[in-house]
Amino acid sequence: MTLGTIFWHPMTLPCDSLLWLMLPLMVSVAIVYKTVRTRNLRRLPLEILGLVGYVAAGVVALGVGLWAIQAYCL
C-alpha cells in the first residue's frame, strides 16, 4: 500500500465514533496551550486536566444549546 492510496480510498468511520475524535483533539489543544502558558511545571498536569474539563463542558453546553434551538425553534 502506497501513500497515495490513502488519499484515493480514505478510511471510513461509523457516525457514532466520530464524536470520540473530539477527546484527542481537546487533550492535544490543552497540552499545547498550557505548556506555552504555564508558569509552574509542577502544576502542568493538573492545569491540563482542568482545561480539558473546561473545554469538554463548553462543547457539551454548546451541543445542548444547538440541539435545543434545532428541536424547539425550527
N, C-alpha and C positions, 0 to 999 in steps of 0.2 A: 504494500500500500504506500503510495507516494503522498507527498504533502498536498498536491493539487487535488487529489480525490476527496479530501476533506471539504474543500470548497464547492466541488461539484455535487457531492452527495452528503449534505450535512446530517448530523445525527439528530434524530427527532426525540423529543421528550414528551411524556404524557402531561396533560394540562394540570393535573393535581400536583405534580412535582416541581413546577416552575416557581411556586411560592417559596420552596425551600432554598432556592438560589439567593433569596434576599439575606439569609443569615450570613453566608461568607462575605457578601458584599458589605453588610453592616460592620462585621468584625474587621475586615481589611481597612475600611474607611476610618474606623475608630482607632485602630493601631497606628495608622499613618498620622492622623490628626493629633492624637495625644503624644506620640513620640516627638513630634515637632514642637508642640506647645507646652510640654510638661516642664516643671521647674525642679521636681524631685523624682529621681528614677526609682526610688523605693516604693513610691505610691503608683507607679505606672500601671501595673496590672489591675489595681482597684479602680483607677480612673478609666481604663479601657472598658472594664465591665460596666461601670456606671454609664458611660457614653453609649454602649451597645444597648443597654436597657432603656435609656432615654430615647434613642432613635427608634427602637422597636416599639415603644409606647406611642411615639409620634406616628409611625406607619400604621399601627392598629387604629389609632384615633382618626387618622385621615381616611382609612378604609371604611370605618364605620360611618363617618360623615358622608363620604361619597355614596355608600350604599343607601343611607337614609335619603339623600337627595334623589337618587335614582328610583327608589322604591315609592316615595311618597309625593314627589313633586312632578314626576313625568307621567 
